[in-house]
Amino acid sequence: MVLIKFIHLLSLVVWLGGMIFFSFIAAPSIFKMLPRETAGDVVGNIFPKYWMLGYICSITALATLLILSFQEKAYPWARIGLLVLMTALVFYSGKVIGKNATEVKAQIRATEDQAQKESLRLKFKAIHRKSMILNAVILILGMTVLFLTAYALRYSER
């Protein structure tokens, strides 16, 4: 049971730590140090790995929480619900929003028409804004899950 708890906590902290590092340290530094288009390419190359980390950690966190719930015959529905929501959101972010962003970015590069290019840039900005909001929501939900987990551990030690 300790191993399952460890894996559960590890999946949460790796996922949230990765989100915090990428969002507040790596991406801003990349855009500060590199030309905008190159920075976009670098971040675009990182995103599939970033989402994969989210997919793996979200599924692992949810699975281990369910295992612990069944073993302990206690069902922390708030944490389970939040993790289900976070898992759905990270998959939506990577599989839908990320795919749309990649497609629009390719269209921007492929077109020579400046009016169309500007229209596509506006579309990309809207997709990017949605992605950033979703990332922030997932991070806030994750911090909530982590807090609830710490709170639950406080009582399980007694």
N, CA and C atoms as an extended XYZ file, in Angstrom:
474
Properties=species:S:1:pos:R:3:atomname:S:1:resname:S:1:resid:I:1 pbc="F F F"
N         0.813       -1.193        0.000 N   MET     1
C         0.000        0.000        0.000 CA  MET     1
C         0.863        1.266        0.000 C   MET     1
N         1.990        1.235        0.674 N   VAL     2
C         2.891        2.386        0.699 CA  VAL     2
C         3.414        2.667       -0.710 C   VAL     2
N         3.724        1.622       -1.459 N   LEU     3
C         4.213        1.797       -2.831 CA  LEU     3
C         3.150        2.473       -3.701 C   LEU     3
N         1.907        2.082       -3.565 N   ILE     4
C         0.816        2.691       -4.342 CA  ILE     4
C         0.669        4.165       -3.962 C   ILE     4
N         0.744        4.472       -2.673 N   LYS     5
C         0.670        5.869       -2.227 CA  LYS     5
C         1.839        6.676       -2.796 C   LYS     5
N         3.026        6.070       -2.774 N   PHE     6
C         4.210        6.741       -3.314 CA  PHE     6
C         4.027        7.034       -4.803 C   PHE     6
N         3.572        6.050       -5.563 N   ILE     7
C         3.365        6.239       -7.008 CA  ILE     7
C         2.296        7.303       -7.247 C   ILE     7
N         1.259        7.295       -6.432 N   HIS     8
C         0.199        8.305       -6.554 CA  HIS     8
C         0.771        9.710       -6.339 C   HIS     8
N         1.491        9.883       -5.246 N   LEU     9
C         2.088       11.191       -4.956 CA  LEU     9
C         3.109       11.590       -6.014 C   LEU     9
N         3.922       10.636       -6.439 N   LEU    10
C         4.931       10.917       -7.462 CA  LEU    10
C         4.276       11.388       -8.757 C   LEU    10
N         3.207       10.731       -9.166 N   SER    11
C         2.536       11.134      -10.407 CA  SER    11
C         1.982       12.552      -10.296 C   SER    11
N         1.435       12.899       -9.145 N   LEU    12
C         0.915       14.258       -8.956 CA  LEU    12
C         2.025       15.300       -8.978 C   LEU    12
N         3.096       15.060       -8.222 N   VAL    13
C         4.139       16.086       -8.124 CA  VAL    13
C         4.962       16.198       -9.405 C   VAL    13
N         5.171       15.101      -10.108 N   VAL    14
C         5.883       15.184      -11.393 CA  VAL    14
C         5.041       15.969      -12.395 C   VAL    14
N         3.751       15.665      -12.462 N   TRP    15
C         2.858       16.356      -13.390 CA  TRP    15
C         2.788       17.846      -13.073 C   TRP    15
N         2.483       18.183      -11.827 N   LEU    16
C         2.360       19.590      -11.452 CA  LEU    16
C         3.700       20.312      -11.529 C   LEU    16
N         4.760       19.658      -11.094 N   GLY    17
C         6.088       20.268      -11.184 CA  GLY    17
C         6.487       20.537      -12.624 C   GLY    17
N         6.183       19.596      -13.506 N   GLY    18
C         6.470       19.785      -14.931 CA  GLY    18
C         5.683       20.948      -15.507 C   GLY    18
N         4.421       21.053      -15.114 N   MET    19
C         3.590       22.162      -15.592 CA  MET    19
C         4.142       23.501      -15.113 C   MET    19
N         4.497       23.556      -13.842 N   ILE    20
C         5.026       24.799      -13.280 CA  ILE    20
C         6.348       25.172      -13.942 C   ILE    20
N         7.247       24.194      -14.079 N   PHE    21
C         8.543       24.472      -14.695 CA  PHE    21
C         8.374       24.954      -16.133 C   PHE    21
N         7.577       24.240      -16.911 N   PHE    22
C         7.421       24.610      -18.314 CA  PHE    22
C         6.736       25.966      -18.455 C   PHE    22
N         5.649       26.173      -17.716 N   SER    23
C         4.842       27.383      -17.874 CA  SER    23
C         5.515       28.650      -17.354 C   SER    23
N         6.252       28.526      -16.261 N   PHE    24
C         6.781       29.723      -15.611 CA  PHE    24
C         8.291       29.910      -15.747 C   PHE    24
N         9.002       28.875      -16.212 N   ILE    25
C        10.454       28.984      -16.348 CA  ILE    25
C        10.898       28.715      -17.784 C   ILE    25
N        10.622       27.517      -18.291 N   ALA    26
C        11.150       27.122      -19.600 CA  ALA    26
C        10.584       27.967      -20.743 C   ALA    26
N         9.265       28.000      -20.895 N   ALA    27
C         8.670       28.719      -22.030 CA  ALA    27
C         9.024       30.208      -22.019 C   ALA    27
N         8.876       30.915      -20.892 N   PRO    28
C         9.261       32.331      -20.909 CA  PRO    28
C        10.748       32.539      -21.249 C   PRO    28
N        11.615       31.667      -20.750 N   SER    29
C        13.051       31.793      -21.046 CA  SER    29
C        13.333       31.538      -22.519 C   SER    29
N        12.672       30.546      -23.083 N   ILE    30
C        12.860       30.228      -24.501 CA  ILE    30
C        12.442       31.419      -25.355 C   ILE    30
N        11.281       32.015      -25.044 N   PHE    31
C        10.809       33.155      -25.838 CA  PHE    31
C        11.640       34.413      -25.595 C   PHE    31
N        12.284       34.509      -24.448 N   LYS    32
C        13.145       35.660      -24.167 CA  LYS    32
C        14.469       35.562      -24.927 C   LYS    32
N        15.014       34.345      -25.042 N   MET    33
C        16.359       34.168      -25.586 CA  MET    33
C        16.411       33.913      -27.094 C   MET    33
N        15.324       33.445      -27.670 N   LEU    34
C        15.336       33.072      -29.084 CA  LEU    34
C        14.408       33.967      -29.887 C   LEU    34
N        14.674       34.090      -31.199 N   PRO    35
C        13.713       34.804      -32.047 CA  PRO    35
C        12.339       34.128      -31.943 C   PRO    35
N        11.290       34.918      -32.055 N   ARG    36
C         9.921       34.441      -31.823 CA  ARG    36
C         9.585       33.163      -32.599 C   ARG    36
N         9.890       33.130      -33.883 N   GLU    37
C         9.540       31.951      -34.687 CA  GLU    37
C        10.324       30.720      -34.236 C   GLU    37
N        11.605       30.892      -33.953 N   THR    38
C        12.429       29.773      -33.468 CA  THR    38
C        11.929       29.304      -32.104 C   THR    38
N        11.613       30.253      -31.231 N   ALA    39
C        11.081       29.899      -29.909 CA  ALA    39
C         9.782       29.113      -30.055 C   ALA    39
N         8.927       29.542      -30.971 N   GLY    40
C         7.683       28.820      -31.229 CA  GLY    40
C         7.940       27.400      -31.699 C   GLY    40
N         8.966       27.235      -32.538 N   ASP    41
C         9.331       25.890      -33.011 CA  ASP    41
C         9.835       25.020      -31.863 C   ASP    41
N        10.665       25.599      -30.993 N   VAL    42
C        11.206       24.840      -29.853 CA  VAL    42
C        10.068       24.416      -28.923 C   VAL    42
N         9.214       25.359      -28.568 N   VAL    43
C         8.088       25.050      -27.682 CA  VAL    43
C         7.146       24.054      -28.358 C   VAL    43
N         6.935       24.228      -29.666 N   GLY    44
C         6.101       23.285      -30.415 CA  GLY    44
C         6.663       21.876      -30.395 C   GLY    44
N         7.980       21.764      -30.358 N   ASN    45
C         8.625       20.455      -30.266 CA  ASN    45
C         8.484       19.854      -28.868 C   ASN    45
N         8.435       20.702      -27.861 N   ILE    46
C         8.304       20.235      -26.474 CA  ILE    46
C         6.873       19.790      -26.166 C   ILE    46
N         5.882       20.463      -26.750 N   PHE    47
C         4.489       20.203      -26.384 CA  PHE    47
C         4.053       18.745      -26.437 C   PHE    47
N         4.368       17.976      -27.475 N   PRO    48
C         3.933       16.567      -27.454 CA  PRO    48
C         4.481       15.797      -26.247 C   PRO    48
N         5.691       16.104      -25.838 N   LYS    49
C         6.283       15.453      -24.662 CA  LYS    49
C         5.599       15.952      -23.382 C   LYS    49
N         5.288       17.226      -23.353 N   TYR    50
C         4.591       17.845      -22.221 CA  TYR    50
C         3.228       17.183      -22.027 C   TYR    50
N         2.481       17.032      -23.125 N   TRP    51
C         1.167       16.392      -23.027 CA  TRP    51
C         1.302       14.919      -22.666 C   TRP    51
N         2.297       14.238      -23.217 N   MET    52
C         2.492       12.825      -22.876 CA  MET    52
C         2.746       12.670      -21.374 C   MET    52
N         3.527       13.570      -20.813 N   LEU    53
C         3.745       13.553      -19.366 CA  LEU    53
C         2.406       13.700      -18.635 C   LEU    53
N         1.572       14.605      -19.116 N   GLY    54
C         0.248       14.791      -18.525 CA  GLY    54
C        -0.632       13.564      -18.665 C   GLY    54
N        -0.601       12.927      -19.847 N   TYR    55
C        -1.412       11.714      -20.058 CA  TYR    55
C        -0.991       10.618      -19.077 C   TYR    55
N         0.314       10.381      -19.019 N   ILE    56
C         0.833        9.295      -18.170 CA  ILE    56
C         0.568        9.583      -16.692 C   ILE    56
N         0.888       10.803      -16.267 N   CYS    57
C         0.716       11.140      -14.847 CA  CYS    57
C        -0.753       11.183      -14.444 C   CYS    57
N        -1.620       11.691      -15.323 N   SER    58
C        -3.040       11.765      -14.961 CA  SER    58
C        -3.647       10.378      -14.826 C   SER    58
N        -3.347        9.506      -15.767 N   ILE    59
C        -3.870        8.137      -15.703 CA  ILE    59
C        -3.300        7.409      -14.484 C   ILE    59
N        -2.011        7.603      -14.235 N   THR    60
C        -1.379        6.956      -13.076 CA  THR    60
C        -1.975        7.470      -11.768 C   THR    60
N        -2.143        8.783      -11.654 N   ALA    61
C        -2.715        9.360      -10.427 CA  ALA    61
C        -4.135        8.855      -10.205 C   ALA    61
N        -4.919        8.832      -11.263 N   LEU    62
C        -6.301        8.370      -11.138 CA  LEU    62
C        -6.357        6.879      -10.806 C   LEU    62
N        -5.567        6.080      -11.503 N   ALA    63
C        -5.568        4.627      -11.262 CA  ALA    63
C        -5.114        4.298       -9.843 C   ALA    63
N        -4.052        4.945       -9.387 N   THR    64
C        -3.566        4.649       -8.031 CA  THR    64
C        -4.552        5.125       -6.969 C   THR    64
N        -5.221        6.247       -7.219 N   LEU    65
C        -6.230        6.709       -6.263 CA  LEU    65
C        -7.395        5.720       -6.199 C   LEU    65
N        -7.796        5.193       -7.347 N   LEU    66
C        -8.878        4.201       -7.349 CA  LEU    66
C        -8.453        2.918       -6.640 C   LEU    66
N        -7.227        2.486       -6.873 N   ILE    67
C        -6.716        1.287       -6.182 CA  ILE    67
C        -6.731        1.507       -4.671 C   ILE    67
N        -6.214        2.652       -4.243 N   LEU    68
C        -6.201        2.965       -2.807 CA  LEU    68
C        -7.622        3.037       -2.242 C   LEU    68
N        -8.525        3.614       -3.014 N   SER    69
C        -9.913        3.731       -2.562 CA  SER    69
C       -10.539        2.363       -2.347 C   SER    69
N       -10.334        1.460       -3.299 N   PHE    70
C       -10.897        0.112       -3.168 CA  PHE    70
C       -10.256       -0.643       -2.005 C   PHE    70
N        -8.946       -0.493       -1.859 N   GLN    71
C        -8.250       -1.191       -0.768 CA  GLN    71
C        -8.689       -0.690        0.601 C   GLN    71
N        -8.852        0.625        0.705 N   GLU    72
C        -9.193        1.222        2.000 CA  GLU    72
C       -10.698        1.325        2.228 C   GLU    72
N       -11.466        0.982        1.187 N   LYS    73
C       -12.930        1.084        1.241 CA  LYS    73
C       -13.379        2.493        1.658 C   LYS    73
N       -12.655        3.463        1.170 N   ALA    74
C       -12.976        4.874        1.380 CA  ALA    74
C       -12.846        5.552        0.022 C   ALA    74
N       -13.855        6.313       -0.349 N   TYR    75
C       -13.884        6.879       -1.692 CA  TYR    75
C       -13.872        8.410       -1.630 C   TYR    75
N       -12.711        8.994       -1.851 N   PRO    76
C       -12.601       10.456       -1.820 CA  PRO    76
C       -13.144       11.044       -3.134 C   PRO    76
N       -14.467       11.176       -3.204 N   TRP    77
C       -15.116       11.536       -4.463 CA  TRP    77
C       -14.639       12.868       -5.022 C   TRP    77
N       -14.329       13.829       -4.182 N   ALA    78
C       -13.852       15.125       -4.689 CA  ALA    78
C       -12.540       14.938       -5.446 C   ALA    78
N       -11.596       14.214       -4.854 N   ARG    79
C       -10.305       13.982       -5.520 CA  ARG    79
C       -10.483       13.141       -6.777 C   ARG    79
N       -11.320       12.124       -6.698 N   ILE    80
C       -11.556       11.281       -7.875 CA  ILE    80
C       -12.164       12.124       -8.996 C   ILE    80
N       -13.180       12.913       -8.662 N   GLY    81
C       -13.827       13.761       -9.669 CA  GLY    81
C       -12.875       14.769      -10.284 C   GLY    81
N       -12.068       15.405       -9.444 N   LEU    82
C       -11.099       16.378       -9.957 CA  LEU    82
C       -10.077       15.710      -10.873 C   LEU    82
N        -9.608       14.523      -10.497 N   LEU    83
C        -8.636       13.818      -11.347 CA  LEU    83
C        -9.258       13.350      -12.656 C   LEU    83
N       -10.521       12.934      -12.630 N   VAL    84
C       -11.211       12.575      -13.878 CA  VAL    84
C       -11.286       13.807      -14.778 C   VAL    84
N       -11.679       14.940      -14.206 N   LEU    85
C       -11.768       16.189      -14.969 CA  LEU    85
C       -10.399       16.600      -15.511 C   LEU    85
N        -9.374       16.544      -14.680 N   MET    86
C        -8.019       16.906      -15.120 CA  MET    86
C        -7.543       15.999      -16.249 C   MET    86
N        -7.833       14.709      -16.133 N   THR    87
C        -7.429       13.756      -17.169 CA  THR    87
C        -8.128       14.088      -18.481 C   THR    87
N        -9.428       14.342      -18.417 N   ALA    88
C       -10.174       14.703      -19.628 CA  ALA    88
C        -9.624       15.992      -20.234 C   ALA    88
N        -9.334       16.973      -19.395 N   LEU    89
C        -8.837       18.259      -19.891 CA  LEU    89
C        -7.450       18.145      -20.513 C   LEU    89
N        -6.567       17.347      -19.923 N   VAL    90
C        -5.224       17.227      -20.493 CA  VAL    90
C        -5.281       16.500      -21.840 C   VAL    90
N        -6.158       15.508      -21.962 N   PHE    91
C        -6.309       14.835      -23.254 CA  PHE    91
C        -6.933       15.776      -24.282 C   PHE    91
N        -7.916       16.568      -23.881 N   TYR    92
C        -8.519       17.543      -24.782 CA  TYR    92
C        -7.480       18.580      -25.216 C   TYR    92
N        -6.693       19.037      -24.265 N   SER    93
C        -5.657       20.021      -24.558 CA  SER    93
C        -4.666       19.503      -25.595 C   SER    93
N        -4.186       18.294      -25.400 N   GLY    94
C        -3.188       17.749      -26.314 CA  GLY    94
C        -3.750       17.262      -27.628 C   GLY    94
N        -4.848       16.523      -27.562 N   LYS    95
C        -5.385       15.867      -28.760 CA  LYS    95
C        -6.232       16.788      -29.628 C   LYS    95
N        -6.899       17.768      -29.039 N   VAL    96
C        -7.777       18.652      -29.811 CA  VAL    96
C        -7.130       20.026      -30.002 C   VAL    96
N        -6.887       20.718      -28.906 N   ILE    97
C        -6.336       22.073      -29.013 CA  ILE    97
C        -4.932       22.040      -29.607 C   ILE    97
N        -4.100       21.132      -29.132 N   GLY    98
C        -2.739       21.028      -29.665 CA  GLY    98
C        -2.719       20.705      -31.146 C   GLY    98
N        -3.593       19.803      -31.551 N   LYS    99
C        -3.682       19.439      -32.972 CA  LYS    99
C        -4.125       20.645      -33.802 C   LYS    99
N        -5.127       21.386      -33.311 N   ASN   100
C        -5.583       22.584      -34.021 CA  ASN   100
C        -4.468       23.616      -34.144 C   ASN   100
N        -3.733       23.830      -33.072 N   ALA   101
C        -2.641       24.808      -33.089 CA  ALA   101
C        -1.572       24.413      -34.104 C   ALA   101
N        -1.228       23.136      -34.136 N   THR   102
C        -0.216       22.648      -35.082 CA  THR   102
C        -0.680       22.840      -36.522 C   THR   102
N        -1.948       22.541      -36.776 N   GLU   103
C        -2.492       22.695      -38.133 CA  GLU   103
C        -2.503       24.156      -38.566 C   GLU   103
N        -2.934       25.045      -37.688 N   VAL   104
C        -2.983       26.469      -38.029 CA  VAL   104
C        -1.573       27.011      -38.229 C   VAL   104
N        -0.635       26.589      -37.397 N   LYS   105
C         0.762       27.026      -37.545 CA  LYS   105
C         1.311       26.601      -38.914 C   LYS   105
N         0.998       25.386      -39.338 N   ALA   106
C         1.442       24.903      -40.654 CA  ALA   106
C         0.793       25.717      -41.774 C   ALA   106
N        -0.472       26.070      -41.607 N   GLN   107
C        -1.157       26.886      -42.616 CA  GLN   107
C        -0.536       28.277      -42.708 C   GLN   107
N        -0.160       28.835      -41.574 N   ILE   108
C         0.482       30.158      -41.566 CA  ILE   108
C         1.763       30.111      -42.388 C   ILE   108
N         2.546       29.072      -42.192 N   ARG   109
C         3.819       28.950      -42.918 CA  ARG   109
C         3.615       28.678      -44.399 C   ARG   109
N         2.530       27.994      -44.734 N   ALA   110
C         2.306       27.583      -46.124 CA  ALA   110
C         1.733       28.699      -46.992 C   ALA   110
N         1.049       29.654      -46.392 N   THR   111
C         0.382       30.677      -47.198 CA  THR   111
C         1.297       31.868      -47.473 C   THR   111
N         1.118       32.420      -48.653 N   GLU   112
C         1.859       33.627      -49.047 CA  GLU   112
C         0.970       34.864      -48.933 C   GLU   112
N        -0.333       34.665      -48.965 N   ASP   113
C        -1.305       35.750      -48.900 CA  ASP   113
C        -1.260       36.386      -47.508 C   ASP   113
N        -0.872       37.668      -47.456 N   GLN   114
C        -0.689       38.349      -46.169 CA  GLN   114
C        -1.992       38.514      -45.389 C   GLN   114
N        -3.096       38.751      -46.090 N   ALA   115
C        -4.386       38.887      -45.407 CA  ALA   115
C        -4.788       37.549      -44.773 C   ALA   115
N        -4.590       36.475      -45.530 N   GLN   116
C        -4.912       35.145      -45.004 CA  GLN   116
C        -3.968       34.793      -43.846 C   GLN   116
N        -2.697       35.165      -44.010 N   LYS   117
C        -1.706       34.907      -42.956 CA  LYS   117
C        -2.111       35.611      -41.657 C   LYS   117
N        -2.564       36.859      -41.774 N   GLU   118
C        -2.983       37.616      -40.589 CA  GLU   118
C        -4.226       36.994      -39.955 C   GLU   118
N        -5.156       36.559      -40.775 N   SER   119
C        -6.356       35.889      -40.269 CA  SER   119
C        -5.988       34.605      -39.521 C   SER   119
N        -5.048       33.853      -40.074 N   LEU   120
C        -4.591       32.620      -39.429 CA  LEU   120
C        -3.844       32.917      -38.127 C   LEU   120
N        -3.083       34.010      -38.105 N   ARG   121
C        -2.387       34.394      -36.867 CA  ARG   121
C        -3.384       34.714      -35.753 C   ARG   121
N        -4.463       35.403      -36.117 N   LEU   122
C        -5.506       35.701      -35.129 CA  LEU   122
C        -6.161       34.409      -34.631 C   LEU   122
N        -6.369       33.473      -35.546 N   LYS   123
C        -6.938       32.176      -35.165 CA  LYS   123
C        -5.982       31.442      -34.221 C   LYS   123
N        -4.682       31.487      -34.540 N   PHE   124
C        -3.690       30.837      -33.683 CA  PHE   124
C        -3.668       31.481      -32.294 C   PHE   124
N        -3.740       32.815      -32.239 N   LYS   125
C        -3.746       33.503      -30.940 CA  LYS   125
C        -4.938       33.069      -30.092 C   LYS   125
N        -6.102       32.896      -30.731 N   ALA   126
C        -7.295       32.452      -30.000 CA  ALA   126
C        -7.105       31.031      -29.475 C   ALA   126
N        -6.521       30.162      -30.293 N   ILE   127
C        -6.246       28.784      -29.869 CA  ILE   127
C        -5.237       28.791      -28.721 C   ILE   127
N        -4.201       29.606      -28.853 N   HIS   128
C        -3.166       29.705      -27.818 CA  HIS   128
C        -3.762       30.202      -26.500 C   HIS   128
N        -4.635       31.196      -26.593 N   ARG   129
C        -5.284       31.733      -25.390 CA  ARG   129
C        -6.107       30.634      -24.705 C   ARG   129
N        -6.860       29.872      -25.489 N   LYS   130
C        -7.655       28.772      -24.936 CA  LYS   130
C        -6.743       27.740      -24.275 C   LYS   130
N        -5.617       27.454      -24.916 N   SER   131
C        -4.657       26.489      -24.376 CA  SER   131
C        -4.084       26.971      -23.044 C   SER   131
N        -3.742       28.251      -22.972 N   MET   132
C        -3.181       28.809      -21.738 CA  MET   132
C        -4.198       28.781      -20.599 C   MET   132
N        -5.438       29.114      -20.907 N   ILE   133
C        -6.490       29.090      -19.888 CA  ILE   133
C        -6.696       27.667      -19.388 C   ILE   133
N        -6.756       26.726      -20.316 N   LEU   134
C        -6.941       25.323      -19.945 CA  LEU   134
C        -5.780       24.821      -19.094 C   LEU   134
N        -4.565       25.208      -19.463 N   ASN   135
C        -3.382       24.827      -18.690 CA  ASN   135
C        -3.478       25.372      -17.261 C   ASN   135
N        -3.911       26.623      -17.138 N   ALA   136
C        -4.060       27.232      -15.807 CA  ALA   136
C        -5.139       26.514      -14.993 C   ALA   136
N        -6.233       26.153      -15.646 N   VAL   137
C        -7.311       25.432      -14.956 CA  VAL   137
C        -6.803       24.084      -14.454 C   VAL   137
N        -6.089       23.353      -15.320 N   ILE   138
C        -5.546       22.049      -14.920 CA  ILE   138
C        -4.584       22.218      -13.744 C   ILE   138
N        -3.746       23.238      -13.795 N   LEU   139
C        -2.789       23.481      -12.715 CA  LEU   139
C        -3.505       23.803      -11.396 C   LEU   139
N        -4.520       24.643      -11.449 N   ILE   140
C        -5.276       24.988      -10.238 CA  ILE   140
C        -5.992       23.754       -9.686 C   ILE   140
N        -6.604       22.980      -10.569 N   LEU   141
C        -7.256       21.742      -10.123 CA  LEU   141
C        -6.231       20.792       -9.503 C   LEU   141
N        -5.058       20.710      -10.127 N   GLY   142
C        -4.001       19.836       -9.615 CA  GLY   142
C        -3.517       20.261       -8.241 C   GLY   142
N        -3.380       21.555       -8.040 N   MET   143
C        -2.977       22.054       -6.720 CA  MET   143
C        -4.058       21.732       -5.685 C   MET   143
N        -5.300       21.806       -6.111 N   THR   144
C        -6.409       21.456       -5.215 CA  THR   144
C        -6.348       19.976       -4.845 C   THR   144
N        -6.121       19.116       -5.845 N   VAL   145
C        -5.998       17.675       -5.582 CA  VAL   145
C        -4.825       17.417       -4.641 C   VAL   145
N        -3.705       18.080       -4.874 N   LEU   146
C        -2.533       17.883       -4.023 CA  LEU   146
C        -2.823       18.320       -2.582 C   LEU   146
N        -3.498       19.442       -2.426 N   PHE   147
C        -3.871       19.904       -1.085 CA  PHE   147
C        -4.798       18.897       -0.404 C   PHE   147
N        -5.821       18.439       -1.127 N   LEU   148
C        -6.758       17.460       -0.557 CA  LEU   148
C        -6.050       16.157       -0.206 C   LEU   148
N        -5.063       15.790       -1.012 N   THR   149
C        -4.274       14.582       -0.736 CA  THR   149
C        -3.462       14.765        0.540 C   THR   149
N        -2.807       15.912        0.670 N   ALA   150
C        -2.031       16.190        1.889 CA  ALA   150
C        -2.949       16.196        3.111 C   ALA   150
N        -4.108       16.775        2.958 N   TYR   151
C        -5.077       16.817        4.060 CA  TYR   151
C        -5.515       15.408        4.447 C   TYR   151
N        -5.785       14.567        3.458 N   ALA   152
C        -6.197       13.179        3.719 CA  ALA   152
C        -5.070       12.390        4.373 C   ALA   152
N        -3.839       12.613        3.948 N   LEU   153
C        -2.699       11.904        4.540 CA  LEU   153
C        -2.523       12.285        6.004 C   LEU   153
N        -2.852       13.505        6.312 N   ARG   154
C        -2.755       13.982        7.693 CA  ARG   154
C        -3.617       13.113        8.603 C   ARG   154
N        -4.779       12.752        8.129 N   TYR   155
C        -5.691       11.943        8.943 CA  TYR   155
C        -5.413       10.454        8.851 C   TYR   155
N        -4.786       10.009        7.776 N   SER   156
C        -4.510        8.572        7.642 CA  SER   156
C        -3.335        8.138        8.519 C   SER   156
N        -2.547        9.087        8.988 N   GLU   157
C        -1.387        8.770        9.826 CA  GLU   157
C        -1.780        8.510       11.280 C   GLU   157
N        -2.984        8.858       11.650 N   ARG   158
C        -3.422        8.717       13.056 CA  ARG   158
C        -3.818        7.317       13.374 C   ARG   158
